[in-house]
Amino acid sequence: MTTMTFERSAVLVPTADDVRRQELAAFLRSRRERITPEQVGLPRGPRRRTPGLRREEVAQLAAVGVTWYTWLEQARDIQVSSQVLDALARALLLDRGERGHLFALANAVDPLPGTDSAGITPALREMLEALEPLPACVQNARYDILAHNRSYGRLMGDLDALPPENRNCLWLHFTDPVWRATALNGEEARRAMAAKFRAAMAEHIAEPAWKCLLRRLLEASADFRELWARHEIMPVDDHKAAILQHSRVGLLRLNHTSLWTGPNPGTRLITFTPADEDTRAALHRLHALALDGERGTCAE
């Protein structure tokens, strides 16, 4: 009888660094593929087959070597400086949440943690200021608040006092006690936001930043877990008036309008307008409070 000896091959278990590099590579590819050449001022050319940008185009925009960037997307074990990550974040038009995720995956410290989205142009900022005393902000499809005017900053507490990673409407409506107390129709609003988030996430289900926000919400909020389990869907454009009880200026009945800021749905400008004359007067008081600059002091 012939005896056969089978050697069990060693099973290589990925390390935490291996997993992190794979996630970083997948994240970079997903961001590269969503950007059209026209968005960054590059010609499309007649023979383009790659969705979004080519690797060499990202390398050119970020002023890094093509081979080095290719290795990064291949999850090679290479060192990445904060300066290079900053250049990649700008080249890939990452918003604040995506930028933070990029640095976290690269295990690096962001030298400019408060950097705004590349899509927040000076013209948009001027528009936000010109809309005062109407509260207005710019949000992405994930409900991150990318920019806001002074009136919006005081609409639901003091937005500027919050860390940047928590400036997300979903997160604040479900976890922040001030936001929950201010929104009189908060239960209805939270249900609608969860349903809209589920509808929007269908197009982003594999993206790390979306998965990270979902995980945070599921861990932090029993209300969100219950609503998420219902699998309710609501179109993103479907919204109702907001009814707020502001601690300093009183009752606010507000309509809000969303306007896309680009050719494709995603980042939007949201403006709140008064539903009655009492609210119009209260918004002027809110604006005065914001201009005053001192917490707890209202310029009457």
KAPE-V427375 format. One line per field, one symbol per residue. phi: phi as a letter, one per 20 degrees, with the letter a starting at -180 (. if undefined). psi: psi as a letter, one per 40 degrees, with the letter a starting at -180 (. if undefined). Layout:
phi = ???
psi = ???
This chain:
phi = .eedddefffeeefeffffffffffffffffffeeegffdmdffnfdfdffmeegffffffelcfffffffffemfececeffffffffffelfegfffffgfffelceffcfeffffeeegfffffgfffgeffbbdcefemfeeabeffffdfcndfffefgfeecffgffeceffffffefdffffffffffffffffgecfeegfffffffffffecfffgffffflfcbgffebcfeccdffddnfcdceccdcfecfdgrfcedcdcfebfffgffffffffffffndfnddef
psi = hhhhhhhhihhhhhidddddddddddddddddeehidddefiidiefhdhhaiidddddddefiidddddddeefigihhiddddddddddefiaddddddddddefihhegdehiieegidddddddddeiehhiihiaeeehhdiiiddddedfagdeeiideeghdddddddhddddddhdfdddddddddddddddedefdehdddddddddddddhdddddddeefihhidehiiihhighddeahhhhiihhhieadiichihhhhiheiddddddddddddddddehhehhh.
